[in-house]
Structures are given as C-alpha cells and as structure tokens.
Amino acid sequence: MKRKALIASIALIVIGFISARLGDTISTVNESGMVQDSILMPIGAVLFMLGLLTLVVVIVWYVIGFVRGKFKNEQV
C-alpha cells in the first residue's frame, strides 16, 4: 500500500509539472496586455500540490513504521 501511494504521489508530481509547463507555453497575451492562462496551468498546480502532499504523508507513514519497528525490536 505504501509503495502504491509513493508511486501515485510521484506520478501526480510529474503529471502536474508537465501540465503546468504545457499550460505556461500555450498561454497567450491579449490585445490589452493581459496574460490569458489556459486551464492546464491551474490543473497542473493542483496536481503538483496534491502530489507533494501525498509524498509528505507517505514519508511520515514510512518514518512512523520505521520508528515503531525499531522500538518493537528493542523491547523484546
């Protein structure tokens, strides 16, 4: 389960980064000088942040499991 969550978080980070970069390259400037972003930019940012959040949760999950295993072995 932890490994699948780790892979999913890395995939979200990569897809979010690619989506944001793609959205950045296809954004245009209208005649009044305003930048018009495509929908890929905010979607990419949300996916990237979701991937980072998931990665932090997985890392904490690994650390808690490691510490519990370490203390369990010392008590025996």
BASE-706279 format. One record per atom (N, C-alpha, C, O, CB): residue in three letters; x, y, z; residue number from 1; atom name. Coordinates in steps of 0.2 Angstrom, whole numbers. Glycine has a CB too. Example, Ala and Ser with C-alpha at 12.3 -4.5 7.8 and 13.67 -1.06 7.14 Angstrom:
<sites>
@residu ALA X 66 Y -28 Z 39 num 1 atome N .
@residu ALA X 62 Y -22 Z 39 num 1 atome CA .
@residu ALA X 66 Y -16 Z 39 num 1 atome C .
@residu ALA X 71 Y -17 Z 42 num 1 atome O .
@residu ALA X 57 Y -22 Z 45 num 1 atome CB .
@residu SER X 64 Y -11 Z 35 num 2 atome N .
@residu SER X 68 Y -5 Z 36 num 2 atome CA .
@residu SER X 64 Y 0 Z 39 num 2 atome C .
@residu SER X 67 Y 6 Z 40 num 2 atome O .
@residu SER X 70 Y -3 Z 29 num 2 atome CB .
</sites>
This chain:
<sites>
@residu MET X 4 Y -6 Z 0 num 1 atome N .
@residu MET X 0 Y 0 Z 0 num 1 atome CA .
@residu MET X 4 Y 6 Z 0 num 1 atome C .
@residu MET X 3 Y 11 Z -4 num 1 atome O .
@residu MET X -5 Y 0 Z 6 num 1 atome CB .
@residu LYS X 10 Y 6 Z 4 num 2 atome N .
@residu LYS X 14 Y 12 Z 4 num 2 atome CA .
@residu LYS X 17 Y 13 Z -2 num 2 atome C .
@residu LYS X 18 Y 19 Z -4 num 2 atome O .
@residu LYS X 19 Y 11 Z 10 num 2 atome CB .
@residu ARG X 20 Y 8 Z -5 num 3 atome N .
@residu ARG X 23 Y 8 Z -12 num 3 atome CA .
@residu ARG X 19 Y 11 Z -17 num 3 atome C .
@residu ARG X 21 Y 15 Z -21 num 3 atome O .
@residu ARG X 26 Y 2 Z -14 num 3 atome CB .
@residu LYS X 12 Y 9 Z -17 num 4 atome N .
@residu LYS X 7 Y 12 Z -22 num 4 atome CA .
@residu LYS X 6 Y 19 Z -21 num 4 atome C .
@residu LYS X 6 Y 23 Z -26 num 4 atome O .
@residu LYS X 1 Y 8 Z -22 num 4 atome CB .
@residu ALA X 6 Y 21 Z -15 num 5 atome N .
@residu ALA X 5 Y 28 Z -13 num 5 atome CA .
@residu ALA X 11 Y 32 Z -15 num 5 atome C .
@residu ALA X 10 Y 38 Z -17 num 5 atome O .
@residu ALA X 3 Y 29 Z -6 num 5 atome CB .
@residu LEU X 17 Y 29 Z -14 num 6 atome N .
@residu LEU X 23 Y 33 Z -16 num 6 atome CA .
@residu LEU X 23 Y 34 Z -24 num 6 atome C .
@residu LEU X 25 Y 39 Z -26 num 6 atome O .
@residu LEU X 29 Y 29 Z -14 num 6 atome CB .
@residu ILE X 21 Y 29 Z -27 num 7 atome N .
@residu ILE X 21 Y 29 Z -35 num 7 atome CA .
@residu ILE X 16 Y 34 Z -37 num 7 atome C .
@residu ILE X 17 Y 38 Z -42 num 7 atome O .
@residu ILE X 20 Y 22 Z -38 num 7 atome CB .
@residu ALA X 10 Y 34 Z -34 num 8 atome N .
@residu ALA X 5 Y 38 Z -36 num 8 atome CA .
@residu ALA X 7 Y 46 Z -34 num 8 atome C .
@residu ALA X 5 Y 50 Z -38 num 8 atome O .
@residu ALA X -2 Y 37 Z -32 num 8 atome CB .
@residu SER X 10 Y 47 Z -29 num 9 atome N .
@residu SER X 12 Y 54 Z -27 num 9 atome CA .
@residu SER X 18 Y 56 Z -32 num 9 atome C .
@residu SER X 17 Y 62 Z -34 num 9 atome O .
@residu SER X 15 Y 54 Z -20 num 9 atome CB .
@residu ILE X 22 Y 52 Z -34 num 10 atome N .
@residu ILE X 27 Y 54 Z -39 num 10 atome CA .
@residu ILE X 24 Y 55 Z -46 num 10 atome C .
@residu ILE X 26 Y 60 Z -49 num 10 atome O .
@residu ILE X 33 Y 49 Z -40 num 10 atome CB .
@residu ALA X 19 Y 51 Z -48 num 11 atome N .
@residu ALA X 16 Y 52 Z -54 num 11 atome CA .
@residu ALA X 12 Y 58 Z -54 num 11 atome C .
@residu ALA X 12 Y 62 Z -59 num 11 atome O .
@residu ALA X 11 Y 46 Z -55 num 11 atome CB .
@residu LEU X 9 Y 60 Z -48 num 12 atome N .
@residu LEU X 5 Y 66 Z -48 num 12 atome CA .
@residu LEU X 10 Y 72 Z -49 num 12 atome C .
@residu LEU X 8 Y 77 Z -52 num 12 atome O .
@residu LEU X 1 Y 67 Z -41 num 12 atome CB .
@residu ILE X 15 Y 72 Z -46 num 13 atome N .
@residu ILE X 20 Y 77 Z -46 num 13 atome CA .
@residu ILE X 22 Y 78 Z -53 num 13 atome C .
@residu ILE X 23 Y 84 Z -56 num 13 atome O .
@residu ILE X 26 Y 76 Z -41 num 13 atome CB .
@residu VAL X 24 Y 73 Z -57 num 14 atome N .
@residu VAL X 27 Y 73 Z -64 num 14 atome CA .
@residu VAL X 21 Y 76 Z -68 num 14 atome C .
@residu VAL X 22 Y 80 Z -72 num 14 atome O .
@residu VAL X 29 Y 66 Z -66 num 14 atome CB .
@residu ILE X 15 Y 73 Z -68 num 15 atome N .
@residu ILE X 10 Y 75 Z -72 num 15 atome CA .
@residu ILE X 8 Y 82 Z -71 num 15 atome C .
@residu ILE X 6 Y 86 Z -75 num 15 atome O .
@residu ILE X 3 Y 70 Z -71 num 15 atome CB .
@residu GLY X 8 Y 84 Z -64 num 16 atome N .
@residu GLY X 6 Y 91 Z -63 num 16 atome CA .
@residu GLY X 12 Y 96 Z -66 num 16 atome C .
@residu GLY X 10 Y 101 Z -68 num 16 atome O .
@residu GLY X 6 Y 92 Z -55 num 16 atome CB .
@residu PHE X 18 Y 94 Z -65 num 17 atome N .
@residu PHE X 23 Y 98 Z -68 num 17 atome CA .
@residu PHE X 23 Y 99 Z -75 num 17 atome C .
@residu PHE X 23 Y 104 Z -78 num 17 atome O .
@residu PHE X 30 Y 95 Z -66 num 17 atome CB .
@residu ILE X 22 Y 93 Z -79 num 18 atome N .
@residu ILE X 21 Y 93 Z -86 num 18 atome CA .
@residu ILE X 15 Y 97 Z -88 num 18 atome C .
@residu ILE X 15 Y 101 Z -93 num 18 atome O .
@residu ILE X 21 Y 86 Z -89 num 18 atome CB .
@residu SER X 10 Y 97 Z -85 num 19 atome N .
@residu SER X 3 Y 100 Z -86 num 19 atome CA .
@residu SER X 4 Y 108 Z -85 num 19 atome C .
@residu SER X 2 Y 112 Z -89 num 19 atome O .
@residu SER X -2 Y 98 Z -82 num 19 atome CB .
@residu ALA X 8 Y 110 Z -80 num 20 atome N .
@residu ALA X 9 Y 117 Z -78 num 20 atome CA .
@residu ALA X 14 Y 120 Z -84 num 20 atome C .
@residu ALA X 12 Y 125 Z -86 num 20 atome O .
@residu ALA X 12 Y 118 Z -71 num 20 atome CB .
@residu ARG X 19 Y 116 Z -85 num 21 atome N .
@residu ARG X 23 Y 119 Z -90 num 21 atome CA .
@residu ARG X 20 Y 119 Z -97 num 21 atome C .
@residu ARG X 21 Y 124 Z -101 num 21 atome O .
@residu ARG X 30 Y 114 Z -91 num 21 atome CB .
@residu LEU X 16 Y 114 Z -99 num 22 atome N .
@residu LEU X 12 Y 115 Z -105 num 22 atome CA .
@residu LEU X 7 Y 120 Z -105 num 22 atome C .
@residu LEU X 7 Y 124 Z -110 num 22 atome O .
@residu LEU X 9 Y 108 Z -106 num 22 atome CB .
@residu GLY X 4 Y 121 Z -100 num 23 atome N .
@residu GLY X -1 Y 127 Z -99 num 23 atome CA .
@residu GLY X 3 Y 134 Z -100 num 23 atome C .
@residu GLY X 0 Y 139 Z -102 num 23 atome O .
@residu GLY X -4 Y 127 Z -93 num 23 atome CB .
@residu ASP X 9 Y 134 Z -97 num 24 atome N .
@residu ASP X 13 Y 140 Z -97 num 24 atome CA .
@residu ASP X 15 Y 142 Z -104 num 24 atome C .
@residu ASP X 16 Y 147 Z -106 num 24 atome O .
@residu ASP X 19 Y 139 Z -93 num 24 atome CB .
@residu THR X 17 Y 136 Z -108 num 25 atome N .
@residu THR X 19 Y 138 Z -115 num 25 atome CA .
@residu THR X 13 Y 140 Z -120 num 25 atome C .
@residu THR X 15 Y 143 Z -125 num 25 atome O .
@residu THR X 23 Y 131 Z -118 num 25 atome CB .
@residu ILE X 7 Y 138 Z -118 num 26 atome N .
@residu ILE X 2 Y 139 Z -123 num 26 atome CA .
@residu ILE X -2 Y 145 Z -120 num 26 atome C .
@residu ILE X -8 Y 147 Z -123 num 26 atome O .
@residu ILE X -3 Y 133 Z -124 num 26 atome CB .
@residu SER X 0 Y 149 Z -115 num 27 atome N .
@residu SER X -4 Y 155 Z -113 num 27 atome CA .
@residu SER X -2 Y 160 Z -118 num 27 atome C .
@residu SER X 3 Y 161 Z -121 num 27 atome O .
@residu SER X -2 Y 157 Z -106 num 27 atome CB .
@residu THR X -7 Y 165 Z -119 num 28 atome N .
@residu THR X -7 Y 170 Z -124 num 28 atome CA .
@residu THR X -8 Y 177 Z -120 num 28 atome C .
@residu THR X -10 Y 177 Z -115 num 28 atome O .
@residu THR X -12 Y 169 Z -129 num 28 atome CB .
@residu VAL X -6 Y 182 Z -124 num 29 atome N .
@residu VAL X -7 Y 189 Z -121 num 29 atome CA .
@residu VAL X -12 Y 192 Z -126 num 29 atome C .
@residu VAL X -11 Y 192 Z -132 num 29 atome O .
@residu VAL X 0 Y 193 Z -121 num 29 atome CB .
@residu ASN X -17 Y 195 Z -123 num 30 atome N .
@residu ASN X -22 Y 198 Z -127 num 30 atome CA .
@residu ASN X -20 Y 205 Z -129 num 30 atome C .
@residu ASN X -15 Y 207 Z -127 num 30 atome O .
@residu ASN X -29 Y 198 Z -124 num 30 atome CB .
@residu GLU X -25 Y 208 Z -133 num 31 atome N .
@residu GLU X -23 Y 215 Z -135 num 31 atome CA .
@residu GLU X -22 Y 220 Z -130 num 31 atome C .
@residu GLU X -19 Y 225 Z -131 num 31 atome O .
@residu GLU X -28 Y 217 Z -140 num 31 atome CB .
@residu SER X -25 Y 219 Z -124 num 32 atome N .
@residu SER X -24 Y 224 Z -119 num 32 atome CA .
@residu SER X -18 Y 223 Z -114 num 32 atome C .
@residu SER X -17 Y 226 Z -109 num 32 atome O .
@residu SER X -30 Y 224 Z -115 num 32 atome CB .
@residu GLY X -14 Y 217 Z -116 num 33 atome N .
@residu GLY X -8 Y 216 Z -112 num 33 atome CA .
@residu GLY X -9 Y 211 Z -106 num 33 atome C .
@residu GLY X -5 Y 210 Z -103 num 33 atome O .
@residu GLY X -5 Y 222 Z -110 num 33 atome CB .
@residu MET X -15 Y 208 Z -106 num 34 atome N .
@residu MET X -17 Y 204 Z -100 num 34 atome CA .
@residu MET X -15 Y 196 Z -103 num 34 atome C .
@residu MET X -16 Y 194 Z -108 num 34 atome O .
@residu MET X -24 Y 204 Z -98 num 34 atome CB .
@residu VAL X -12 Y 193 Z -98 num 35 atome N .
@residu VAL X -10 Y 186 Z -100 num 35 atome CA .
@residu VAL X -16 Y 181 Z -99 num 35 atome C .
@residu VAL X -19 Y 182 Z -93 num 35 atome O .
@residu VAL X -4 Y 183 Z -95 num 35 atome CB .
@residu GLN X -18 Y 177 Z -104 num 36 atome N .
@residu GLN X -23 Y 173 Z -103 num 36 atome CA .
@residu GLN X -20 Y 166 Z -102 num 36 atome C .
@residu GLN X -18 Y 163 Z -107 num 36 atome O .
@residu GLN X -28 Y 173 Z -109 num 36 atome CB .
@residu ASP X -21 Y 163 Z -96 num 37 atome N .
@residu ASP X -18 Y 156 Z -95 num 37 atome CA .
@residu ASP X -23 Y 151 Z -97 num 37 atome C .
@residu ASP X -29 Y 152 Z -97 num 37 atome O .
@residu ASP X -17 Y 155 Z -88 num 37 atome CB .
@residu SER X -21 Y 146 Z -99 num 38 atome N .
@residu SER X -25 Y 140 Z -101 num 38 atome CA .
@residu SER X -27 Y 136 Z -95 num 38 atome C .
@residu SER X -25 Y 138 Z -89 num 38 atome O .
@residu SER X -22 Y 135 Z -106 num 38 atome CB .
@residu ILE X -32 Y 132 Z -95 num 39 atome N .
@residu ILE X -34 Y 128 Z -90 num 39 atome CA .
@residu ILE X -29 Y 123 Z -87 num 39 atome C .
@residu ILE X -30 Y 121 Z -81 num 39 atome O .
@residu ILE X -41 Y 125 Z -91 num 39 atome CB .
@residu LEU X -24 Y 122 Z -91 num 40 atome N .
@residu LEU X -19 Y 117 Z -89 num 40 atome CA .
@residu LEU X -15 Y 120 Z -83 num 40 atome C .
@residu LEU X -12 Y 116 Z -79 num 40 atome O .
@residu LEU X -15 Y 115 Z -95 num 40 atome CB .
@residu MET X -14 Y 126 Z -83 num 41 atome N .
@residu MET X -10 Y 129 Z -78 num 41 atome CA .
@residu MET X -12 Y 128 Z -71 num 41 atome C .
@residu MET X -9 Y 125 Z -67 num 41 atome O .
@residu MET X -9 Y 137 Z -79 num 41 atome CB .
@residu PRO X -19 Y 130 Z -69 num 42 atome N .
@residu PRO X -21 Y 128 Z -63 num 42 atome CA .
@residu PRO X -22 Y 121 Z -61 num 42 atome C .
@residu PRO X -21 Y 119 Z -55 num 42 atome O .
@residu PRO X -28 Y 132 Z -62 num 42 atome CB .
@residu ILE X -24 Y 117 Z -66 num 43 atome N .
@residu ILE X -25 Y 110 Z -65 num 43 atome CA .
@residu ILE X -18 Y 107 Z -64 num 43 atome C .
@residu ILE X -17 Y 103 Z -59 num 43 atome O .
@residu ILE X -27 Y 106 Z -72 num 43 atome CB .
@residu GLY X -13 Y 109 Z -67 num 44 atome N .
@residu GLY X -6 Y 107 Z -66 num 44 atome CA .
@residu GLY X -3 Y 109 Z -59 num 44 atome C .
@residu GLY X 0 Y 105 Z -55 num 44 atome O .
@residu GLY X -1 Y 109 Z -71 num 44 atome CB .
@residu ALA X -5 Y 115 Z -57 num 45 atome N .
@residu ALA X -3 Y 117 Z -50 num 45 atome CA .
@residu ALA X -7 Y 113 Z -45 num 45 atome C .
@residu ALA X -4 Y 111 Z -40 num 45 atome O .
@residu ALA X -5 Y 124 Z -49 num 45 atome CB .
@residu VAL X -13 Y 111 Z -46 num 46 atome N .
@residu VAL X -17 Y 107 Z -41 num 46 atome CA .
@residu VAL X -14 Y 100 Z -40 num 46 atome C .
@residu VAL X -13 Y 98 Z -35 num 46 atome O .
@residu VAL X -24 Y 107 Z -42 num 46 atome CB .
@residu LEU X -13 Y 97 Z -46 num 47 atome N .
@residu LEU X -10 Y 90 Z -46 num 47 atome CA .
@residu LEU X -3 Y 90 Z -43 num 47 atome C .
@residu LEU X -1 Y 86 Z -39 num 47 atome O .
@residu LEU X -10 Y 88 Z -53 num 47 atome CB .
@residu PHE X 1 Y 95 Z -44 num 48 atome N .
@residu PHE X 8 Y 96 Z -41 num 48 atome CA .
@residu PHE X 7 Y 96 Z -34 num 48 atome C .
@residu PHE X 11 Y 93 Z -30 num 48 atome O .
@residu PHE X 12 Y 102 Z -44 num 48 atome CB .
@residu MET X 3 Y 101 Z -31 num 49 atome N .
@residu MET X 2 Y 101 Z -24 num 49 atome CA .
@residu MET X -1 Y 95 Z -21 num 49 atome C .
@residu MET X 1 Y 93 Z -15 num 49 atome O .
@residu MET X -2 Y 107 Z -22 num 49 atome CB .
@residu LEU X -5 Y 92 Z -24 num 50 atome N .
@residu LEU X -8 Y 86 Z -22 num 50 atome CA .
@residu LEU X -3 Y 80 Z -21 num 50 atome C .
@residu LEU X -3 Y 76 Z -16 num 50 atome O .
@residu LEU X -14 Y 83 Z -26 num 50 atome CB .
@residu GLY X 1 Y 80 Z -26 num 51 atome N .
@residu GLY X 7 Y 75 Z -26 num 51 atome CA .
@residu GLY X 12 Y 77 Z -21 num 51 atome C .
@residu GLY X 14 Y 72 Z -17 num 51 atome O .
@residu GLY X 11 Y 75 Z -33 num 51 atome CB .
@residu LEU X 13 Y 83 Z -19 num 52 atome N .
@residu LEU X 18 Y 85 Z -14 num 52 atome CA .
@residu LEU X 15 Y 83 Z -7 num 52 atome C .
@residu LEU X 18 Y 80 Z -3 num 52 atome O .
@residu LEU X 20 Y 92 Z -14 num 52 atome CB .
@residu LEU X 9 Y 84 Z -6 num 53 atome N .
@residu LEU X 5 Y 82 Z 0 num 53 atome CA .
@residu LEU X 5 Y 75 Z 1 num 53 atome C .
@residu LEU X 6 Y 73 Z 7 num 53 atome O .
@residu LEU X -2 Y 85 Z 0 num 53 atome CB .
@residu THR X 4 Y 71 Z -4 num 54 atome N .
@residu THR X 4 Y 64 Z -4 num 54 atome CA .
@residu THR X 11 Y 61 Z -2 num 54 atome C .
@residu THR X 11 Y 57 Z 2 num 54 atome O .
@residu THR X 1 Y 61 Z -10 num 54 atome CB .
@residu LEU X 16 Y 64 Z -5 num 55 atome N .
@residu LEU X 23 Y 62 Z -4 num 55 atome CA .
@residu LEU X 24 Y 63 Z 3 num 55 atome C .
@residu LEU X 28 Y 59 Z 6 num 55 atome O .
@residu LEU X 27 Y 66 Z -8 num 55 atome CB .
@residu VAL X 22 Y 69 Z 6 num 56 atome N .
@residu VAL X 24 Y 70 Z 13 num 56 atome CA .
@residu VAL X 20 Y 65 Z 18 num 56 atome C .
@residu VAL X 23 Y 63 Z 23 num 56 atome O .
@residu VAL X 22 Y 78 Z 15 num 56 atome CB .
@residu VAL X 14 Y 64 Z 16 num 57 atome N .
@residu VAL X 10 Y 59 Z 20 num 57 atome CA .
@residu VAL X 14 Y 52 Z 20 num 57 atome C .
@residu VAL X 14 Y 49 Z 25 num 57 atome O .
@residu VAL X 3 Y 58 Z 18 num 57 atome CB .
@residu VAL X 16 Y 50 Z 14 num 58 atome N .
@residu VAL X 19 Y 44 Z 13 num 58 atome CA .
@residu VAL X 26 Y 43 Z 17 num 58 atome C .
@residu VAL X 28 Y 38 Z 20 num 58 atome O .
@residu VAL X 21 Y 42 Z 6 num 58 atome CB .
@residu ILE X 30 Y 49 Z 17 num 59 atome N .
@residu ILE X 36 Y 49 Z 20 num 59 atome CA .
@residu ILE X 35 Y 49 Z 28 num 59 atome C .
@residu ILE X 38 Y 45 Z 31 num 59 atome O .
@residu ILE X 40 Y 56 Z 19 num 59 atome CB .
@residu VAL X 30 Y 52 Z 30 num 60 atome N .
@residu VAL X 28 Y 52 Z 38 num 60 atome CA .
@residu VAL X 26 Y 45 Z 39 num 60 atome C .
@residu VAL X 28 Y 42 Z 45 num 60 atome O .
@residu VAL X 23 Y 57 Z 39 num 60 atome CB .
@residu TRP X 22 Y 42 Z 35 num 61 atome N .
@residu TRP X 20 Y 35 Z 36 num 61 atome CA .
@residu TRP X 26 Y 30 Z 36 num 61 atome C .
@residu TRP X 26 Y 25 Z 41 num 61 atome O .
@residu TRP X 15 Y 33 Z 30 num 61 atome CB .
@residu TYR X 31 Y 31 Z 32 num 62 atome N .
@residu TYR X 37 Y 27 Z 32 num 62 atome CA .
@residu TYR X 41 Y 28 Z 39 num 62 atome C .
@residu TYR X 43 Y 23 Z 42 num 62 atome O .
@residu TYR X 41 Y 28 Z 26 num 62 atome CB .
@residu VAL X 41 Y 34 Z 41 num 63 atome N .
@residu VAL X 45 Y 35 Z 47 num 63 atome CA .
@residu VAL X 42 Y 33 Z 53 num 63 atome C .
@residu VAL X 45 Y 30 Z 57 num 63 atome O .
@residu VAL X 46 Y 43 Z 47 num 63 atome CB .
@residu ILE X 35 Y 33 Z 53 num 64 atome N .
@residu ILE X 32 Y 30 Z 59 num 64 atome CA .
@residu ILE X 32 Y 23 Z 59 num 64 atome C .
@residu ILE X 33 Y 20 Z 65 num 64 atome O .
@residu ILE X 24 Y 32 Z 59 num 64 atome CB .
@residu GLY X 32 Y 20 Z 53 num 65 atome N .
@residu GLY X 33 Y 12 Z 53 num 65 atome CA .
@residu GLY X 40 Y 10 Z 55 num 65 atome C .
@residu GLY X 41 Y 5 Z 58 num 65 atome O .
@residu GLY X 31 Y 10 Z 46 num 65 atome CB .
@residu PHE X 45 Y 14 Z 53 num 66 atome N .
@residu PHE X 52 Y 13 Z 55 num 66 atome CA .
@residu PHE X 53 Y 13 Z 62 num 66 atome C .
@residu PHE X 56 Y 9 Z 65 num 66 atome O .
@residu PHE X 56 Y 17 Z 51 num 66 atome CB .
@residu VAL X 50 Y 19 Z 65 num 67 atome N .
@residu VAL X 51 Y 20 Z 72 num 67 atome CA .
@residu VAL X 48 Y 15 Z 76 num 67 atome C .
@residu VAL X 50 Y 12 Z 81 num 67 atome O .
@residu VAL X 49 Y 27 Z 74 num 67 atome CB .
@residu ARG X 42 Y 13 Z 75 num 68 atome N .
@residu ARG X 38 Y 8 Z 78 num 68 atome CA .
@residu ARG X 42 Y 1 Z 78 num 68 atome C .
@residu ARG X 42 Y -2 Z 83 num 68 atome O .
@residu ARG X 31 Y 7 Z 75 num 68 atome CB .
@residu GLY X 44 Y -1 Z 72 num 69 atome N .
@residu GLY X 48 Y -7 Z 71 num 69 atome CA .
@residu GLY X 54 Y -7 Z 75 num 69 atome C .
@residu GLY X 56 Y -12 Z 78 num 69 atome O .
@residu GLY X 50 Y -8 Z 64 num 69 atome CB .
@residu LYS X 58 Y -1 Z 76 num 70 atome N .
@residu LYS X 64 Y 0 Z 80 num 70 atome CA .
@residu LYS X 63 Y -1 Z 87 num 70 atome C .
@residu LYS X 66 Y -5 Z 90 num 70 atome O .
@residu LYS X 67 Y 7 Z 78 num 70 atome CB .
@residu PHE X 57 Y 2 Z 90 num 71 atome N .
@residu PHE X 56 Y 2 Z 97 num 71 atome CA .
@residu PHE X 53 Y -5 Z 98 num 71 atome C .
@residu PHE X 54 Y -8 Z 104 num 71 atome O .
@residu PHE X 51 Y 7 Z 99 num 71 atome CB .
@residu LYS X 50 Y -9 Z 94 num 72 atome N .
@residu LYS X 47 Y -15 Z 95 num 72 atome CA .
@residu LYS X 53 Y -20 Z 96 num 72 atome C .
@residu LYS X 52 Y -25 Z 100 num 72 atome O .
@residu LYS X 42 Y -18 Z 89 num 72 atome CB .
@residu ASN X 58 Y -19 Z 92 num 73 atome N .
@residu ASN X 64 Y -24 Z 92 num 73 atome CA .
@residu ASN X 68 Y -23 Z 99 num 73 atome C .
@residu ASN X 71 Y -27 Z 101 num 73 atome O .
@residu ASN X 68 Y -23 Z 86 num 73 atome CB .
@residu GLU X 68 Y -17 Z 101 num 74 atome N .
@residu GLU X 72 Y -15 Z 107 num 74 atome CA .
@residu GLU X 68 Y -18 Z 113 num 74 atome C .
@residu GLU X 72 Y -19 Z 118 num 74 atome O .
@residu GLU X 73 Y -8 Z 108 num 74 atome CB .
@residu GLN X 62 Y -18 Z 114 num 75 atome N .
@residu GLN X 58 Y -20 Z 119 num 75 atome CA .
@residu GLN X 58 Y -28 Z 120 num 75 atome C .
@residu GLN X 57 Y -30 Z 126 num 75 atome O .
@residu GLN X 51 Y -18 Z 119 num 75 atome CB .
@residu VAL X 60 Y -32 Z 115 num 76 atome N .
@residu VAL X 60 Y -39 Z 115 num 76 atome CA .
@residu VAL X 66 Y -41 Z 119 num 76 atome C .
@residu VAL X 67 Y -47 Z 120 num 76 atome O .
@residu VAL X 59 Y -42 Z 109 num 76 atome CB .
</sites>
